[in-house]
Amino acid sequence: MVKILISSFMLLSLFASITFLVHKRRKTGVKGWKTALTSICFYAIALINLAAYWWDGLGILSWMITLSLLMLGAYFTRYMALPSEPAS
């Protein structure tokens, strides 16, 4: 029962976060897939760990995929748009 509640909450929050991210990217006019790679890697980490939690696969493979996606996400921050400074 707890496993279902935790997974449901995680999927709901993941869906809400993706919706917020897409809305924010459209509002600011950010285009291209390279600027979204960091977020995609972090969302993939959440999905991999959720799948590993459900199938009791929290082993070395899950950790290696998570670590690889974390490093890729950190690398792709170079393509994120820089915030513009407000006019004084």
JOQUIWO-V660893 format. One line per field, one symbol per residue. ss: DSSP state (~ for helix, > for strand, _ for the rest). phi: phi as a letter, one per 20 degrees, with the letter a starting at -180 (. if undefined). burial: I if it has 16 or more other C-alpha atoms within 10 Angstrom, else O. A space follows every 50 residues. Layout:
BEGIN
ss->???
phi->???
burial->???
END
This chain:
BEGIN
ss->_~~~~~~~~~~~~~~~~~~~~~~~~~~~_____~~~~~~~~~~~~~~~~~ ~~~~_____~~~~~~~~~~~~~~~~~~~~_________
phi->.ffffffffffffffffffffffffffemfdneffeffffffffffffff ffffdldedfffffffffffffffffffeffffeeffe
burial->OOOOOOOOOOOOOOOOOOOOOOOOOOOOOOOOOOIIIIIIIIIIIIIIII OIOOOOOOOOOIIOOIOOIIOOIOOIOOOOOOOOOOOO
END
